[in-house]
Amino acid sequence: MRPDSRGRRLAAIAIAAALFLAIAAAYAAFVWKAAPQEGMDAGGTVYQYHIAMIGGSPYDEFWASIYEGAKEAGEACGAYVENFGGSLEADYTVAELVRMAIVAQVDGIIVDPGQEDGLEDLVELAAQDGIPVMTVLSDLPNSGRISFVSGNSYALGEMYGSQILEAVQQKGEPGQQKSQEAARQLKVSVLINASNENSQQNLIYSGIRKAVSVLPQQPELSTVSVGGQGRFESEEAVRDLVLGSGCPDILVCLSAADTISAYQCVVDYNIVGKVSIIGYYSSQETLEEIRRGVVQSTISINAGEMGRTAAEGMCAYLANGHVSEYLPISSELITTENVGEYMEKGEGDE
């Protein structure tokens, strides 16, 4: 008798689950070799803890700097911090990598949830297996995660807002606008990733709105979704925005990728000065664009500090069983006035 369709579906699901677990187990065996009472990384160095770091994009230099900071801090406290899934050729989702880390029985997980759904249940599953989970950049406040590492989102919004005020003032100065445009309502576009439900983005936007509320003539403030976090999606969205009929006077970028897309676009299409760019992150390239006057300013959260803070917090939890629920990261404003100091000291993140 031929099996019914439901039976075939169940069989397919069972096979897929078995394959997934087999891949996870094989991957765990490849990157983590057992040693008596301790762990060992693939290079043979003995560590006390194995921490999986998950998130970001392989093309995202901000995430790469976070990981390097975490790796460095992990080595100092006896932990192997792995760029989990980084050596795999296939593209796995954050949820799939978290599930693999649970199967691999790592000691802790540091993850940027991004916009992915369904991670709360996986965090609970990890906790049931005795694996603590810490979030960075984006949070899962109701998931049972042990801590969240990030900058103060509302304060970041106020910092962005102060730069919008300065840009508005500059565009209103004599010679900056034609007389018939002097009373025109300025357009401010804030680039956000995918979902408006991200609480950190909402807090930043609230801070921006509060800061610009002091203006006698309110600018037209709006958010523009740039889709996913990939470089291609960002470049396409920024290009469509600045070349369209609704080109903003001021463009606020909440990610390193969007900042790069913004200044590359205005340079490529010879519209430097038409759009004031307020960026995020302090790569050497962004610092150079500030020096050249292409970018007005950038908000810098020290990515290395974020990684170090996360790894140190995880090590503290693994050793003592507790850590602060929120671990804040400092932020700085870089403008044409102080960019020389950062460039001279080599403080732009590579």
Buried (B, 14 or more C-beta within 10 A) or exposed (E): EEEEEEEEEEEEEEEEEEEBEEBBEEBBEEBBEEEEEEBBBEEEEEBBBBBBBBBBBEEBBBBBBBBBBBBBBBBEBBBBBBBBBBEBEEEBBBBBBBBBBBBBEBBBBBBBBBBBEEBBEBBBBBBEEEBBBBBBBBBBEEBBBBBBBBBBBBBBBBBBBBBBBBBBEEBEEEEEBEEEEEEEEBBBBBBBBBEEEBEBBBBBBBBBBEBBEEBEEBBEBEBBEBEBBBBEBBBBBBBEBBEEEEBBBBBBBBBBBBBBBBBBBBEEEEEBEEBBBBBBBBBBBBBBBBBEEBBBBBBBBBBBBBBBBBBBBBBBBBBEEEBEEEBEBEBBBBBEEEBEEBBEEEBBBE
